[in-house]
């Protein structure tokens, strides 16, 4: 473990920002606990007691997930990307010049990204329908009583 665990530091603005950053960088709870110098169970205990710690970790994760979702959507849709190519050219007098070329490439939609999004949408729709059916069943029970 890299640092001695000090809850006061991790509740400070700097500590909370660091927790958020760790989470945003994709570290797991185990990784974060190791980095801050405690066990996973200790981190979970403090996250349950202190909303600020829990919030910092989840805020970082939410930002990471948002970024992943945006990129997944971009892959599913297809996009245009710019690429820079730097070449060196020697003149007849022996001088070396750098030439930068900017090339635009079209990225075709990724079939796997499309399939993933559609499966997630179907799962979400099925979950919502199941929730609605449960609520309707509960309402029918209340009305019959």
C-alpha positions as CSV (number, residue, x, y, z in Angstrom):
1,X,0.0,0.0,0.0
2,X,1.4,3.3,-1.1
3,X,0.3,5.7,1.7
4,X,-0.8,5.4,5.3
5,X,-4.6,5.7,5.4
6,X,-5.8,9.0,6.9
7,X,-9.5,9.5,6.7
8,X,-9.2,13.2,7.3
9,X,-7.2,13.6,4.2
10,X,-9.6,11.6,2.1
11,X,-12.5,13.7,3.3
12,X,-10.7,16.9,2.3
13,X,-11.3,18.5,-1.1
14,X,-8.0,17.3,-2.4
15,X,-8.6,13.7,-1.2
16,X,-12.1,13.6,-2.7
17,X,-10.8,15.0,-6.0
18,X,-8.1,12.3,-6.0
19,X,-10.7,9.5,-5.3
20,X,-12.8,10.9,-8.2
21,X,-9.8,10.9,-10.5
22,X,-8.8,7.3,-9.6
23,X,-12.4,6.2,-10.3
24,X,-12.5,8.2,-13.5
25,X,-9.3,6.5,-14.7
26,X,-11.1,3.1,-14.4
27,X,-9.6,1.8,-11.2
28,X,-11.6,-0.8,-9.3
29,X,-12.6,-0.4,-5.7
30,X,-9.7,-2.8,-4.8
31,X,-7.2,-0.7,-6.8
32,X,-8.4,2.5,-5.2
33,X,-8.2,1.0,-1.7
34,X,-4.7,-0.1,-2.4
35,X,-3.7,3.3,-3.7
36,X,-5.0,5.1,-0.7
37,X,-3.5,2.7,1.8
38,X,-6.4,0.6,3.1
39,X,-8.3,-2.6,2.5
40,X,-11.4,-2.8,0.3
41,X,-13.6,-3.5,3.3
42,X,-12.3,-0.3,5.0
43,X,-13.0,1.8,1.9
44,X,-16.5,0.3,1.7
45,X,-17.1,1.0,5.4
46,X,-16.1,4.7,5.0
47,X,-18.0,5.0,1.7
48,X,-21.2,3.8,3.6
49,X,-20.6,6.2,6.5
50,X,-19.4,9.2,4.4
51,X,-21.6,10.3,1.5
52,X,-18.7,12.5,0.2
53,X,-16.4,9.5,-0.4
54,X,-19.1,7.4,-2.0
55,X,-20.2,10.4,-4.2
56,X,-16.6,11.1,-5.3
57,X,-16.1,7.5,-6.4
58,X,-19.4,7.3,-8.2
59,X,-19.0,10.7,-9.8
60,X,-15.7,9.6,-11.3
61,X,-17.3,6.3,-12.6
62,X,-20.3,8.2,-14.1
63,X,-18.0,10.5,-16.0
64,X,-16.0,7.4,-17.3
65,X,-19.2,5.6,-18.3
66,X,-20.5,8.7,-20.1
67,X,-17.3,9.0,-22.1
68,X,-17.5,5.3,-23.0
69,X,-21.1,5.6,-24.0
70,X,-20.3,8.6,-26.3
71,X,-17.5,6.7,-27.9
72,X,-19.6,3.6,-28.3
73,X,-22.3,5.6,-30.0
74,X,-19.7,7.3,-32.2
75,X,-18.4,3.8,-33.2
76,X,-22.0,2.6,-34.0
77,X,-22.8,5.6,-36.1
78,X,-19.5,5.9,-37.9
79,X,-17.4,9.0,-37.9
80,X,-14.8,11.0,-39.7
81,X,-11.3,11.3,-38.0
82,X,-8.3,13.5,-38.8
83,X,-4.9,12.0,-38.9
84,X,-1.6,13.9,-39.1
85,X,1.3,12.5,-41.1
86,X,4.7,14.2,-40.7
87,X,7.3,13.6,-43.4
88,X,10.8,15.0,-43.8
89,X,12.0,16.2,-47.2
90,X,15.5,17.1,-48.2
91,X,15.9,20.0,-50.7
92,X,18.5,19.9,-53.4
93,X,20.7,22.2,-51.3
94,X,20.6,19.7,-48.4
95,X,18.1,21.5,-46.1
96,X,15.6,19.3,-44.3
97,X,12.0,20.5,-44.2
98,X,9.2,18.9,-42.2
99,X,5.9,18.6,-44.1
100,X,2.7,18.0,-42.1
101,X,-0.2,16.5,-44.0
102,X,-3.6,16.3,-42.5
103,X,-5.8,13.5,-43.8
104,X,-9.4,12.9,-43.1
105,X,-10.6,9.3,-42.9
106,X,-14.1,7.9,-42.7
107,X,-14.7,5.3,-40.1
108,X,-17.5,2.9,-41.0
109,X,-20.1,2.0,-38.4
110,X,-18.9,-0.9,-36.3
111,X,-21.3,-3.8,-36.4
112,X,-20.4,-5.0,-32.9
113,X,-21.1,-1.6,-31.4
114,X,-24.5,-1.5,-33.1
115,X,-25.4,-5.0,-31.8
116,X,-24.3,-4.1,-28.3
117,X,-26.4,-0.9,-28.2
118,X,-29.5,-2.7,-29.6
119,X,-29.1,-5.5,-27.0
120,X,-28.9,-3.0,-24.2
121,X,-31.9,-1.2,-25.5
122,X,-33.9,-4.4,-25.6
123,X,-32.8,-5.4,-22.1
124,X,-33.8,-1.9,-20.8
125,X,-37.2,-2.1,-22.5
126,X,-37.8,-5.6,-21.1
127,X,-36.8,-4.4,-17.6
128,X,-39.2,-1.4,-17.9
129,X,-42.0,-3.6,-19.1
130,X,-41.5,-6.0,-16.2
131,X,-41.5,-3.1,-13.7
132,X,-44.7,-1.8,-15.2
133,X,-46.3,-5.2,-15.0
134,X,-45.3,-5.6,-11.4
135,X,-46.7,-2.1,-10.5
136,X,-50.0,-2.9,-12.4
137,X,-50.2,-6.2,-10.5
138,X,-49.8,-4.3,-7.2
139,X,-52.4,-1.8,-8.2
140,X,-54.9,-4.5,-9.1
141,X,-54.3,-6.2,-5.7
142,X,-54.9,-2.9,-3.9
143,X,-58.1,-2.3,-5.9
144,X,-59.5,-5.8,-5.2
145,X,-59.0,-5.3,-1.4
